[in-house]
Amino acid sequence: MFLIVAKVFWVMAQPLSASLLLMILGLLLLWAGRRWPASIAAVLGVLVLVVSSFTTVGTLLIRPLEERFERPAWPENVGAIIMLGGASNGPISAARQISEFNLAGDRFAETLRLAQLYPEAKIVVSGGMAVLMDGGEAEAETARRFFLDQGINQDRLVLESAARNTEENAELTKSLLVGIKGPMLLVTSAFHMPRSMGLFRKAGIAVLPWPTDYRSSGLEGLGVDVTNPVENLMTMTTAIREWVGLAVYHWTGKIDEMFPGP
């Protein structure tokens, strides 16, 4: 139930939805004859949309998340490469029997690169289907298809296909890592790494962070950006979701720190 509530809440609270709801509220208030509150709601709705789409605020919000963990020095050997789900499109992958990625597809690319550099390492993929997803396939199945197509031996793959969020990634992966010797690398998007590290630490799993899929260069300043409104909106949405996730996970005791660090 918590997962469903969290997903539904986020669908309603993300910037685009919040902007639309404020504008609808404005129309309802106007219909009710409350012109001044209606004007405030409408202006707030437009402001949320403009700031999210036509400024660099989203990039500035996501940068601290991405810079929290750096990649360590190259280990001499690696026991396991753990890739967290959230990088594929399940319905398209299942329908077309291919491996279709979303914006976080760098997770697959980086995991493949590491798998080639450390040929003895196990490749652990944790990813089921999103709570609100209709149809499709577990990300672990998409990953199996992808890595086999890339020439990775089936014996190296350790797949966990039930996890629906990052907390379950850590919980359900723990038993699969028993007996693996050597350092374990955790591969996920850079903005997602603080929450992931906090959850894996809480679960008692020692991993080395290996961030990928960066959404900022680290050089951006506050300003207007009218050239990439859709990308700006997506970055803002991702950043807010991750900060809210950190706060909720800390508040509910799922992670020990509000902002896990090295």
URHUGI-V581497 format. One record per backbone hydrogen bond with DSSP energy under -0.5 kcal/mol. NH is the residue of the N-H (numbers start at 1). CO is the residue of the C=O. If there is no record, write none. Layout:
# URHUGI-V581497
nh=(NH,NH)
co=(CO,CO)
This chain:
# URHUGI-V581497
nh=(5,6,7,8,9,10,11,12,13,14,18,19,20,21,22,23,24,25,26,27,28,29,30,31,32,33,34,35,38,39,40,41,42,43,44,45,46,47,48,49,50,51,52,53,54,55,56,60,61,62,63,64,66,67,68,68,72,79,80,81,82,82,83,83,84,84,85,89,90,93,94,95,96,97,98,100,101,102,105,107,108,109,110,111,112,113,114,115,116,117,118,121,122,123,124,124,125,125,126,126,127,127,128,133,135,139,140,141,142,143,144,145,146,147,148,149,150,151,152,156,157,158,160,169,170,171,172,173,174,176,177,177,178,180,183,185,186,187,187,188,188,190,192,193,193,196,197,198,199,200,201,202,203,204,205,206,207,208,210,212,225,232,233,234,235,236,237,238,239,240,241,242,243,244,245,246,247,248,249,250,251,252,253,254,255,260,262)
co=(1,2,3,4,5,6,7,8,9,10,14,15,16,17,18,19,20,21,22,23,24,25,26,27,28,30,29,33,34,35,36,37,38,39,40,41,42,43,44,45,46,47,48,49,50,51,223,56,57,58,59,60,62,63,64,65,209,183,183,122,80,185,81,124,82,187,126,100,88,89,90,91,92,93,93,98,99,87,102,104,105,105,106,107,108,109,110,111,112,113,114,118,79,156,81,122,123,158,83,124,125,160,163,130,133,128,127,138,138,139,140,141,142,143,144,145,146,148,147,153,154,123,125,165,166,167,168,169,170,173,173,174,175,177,77,80,208,82,185,186,210,212,189,189,190,192,193,194,195,196,197,198,199,201,200,204,205,184,186,188,54,228,229,230,231,232,233,234,235,236,237,238,239,240,241,242,243,244,245,246,247,248,250,249,249,257,68)
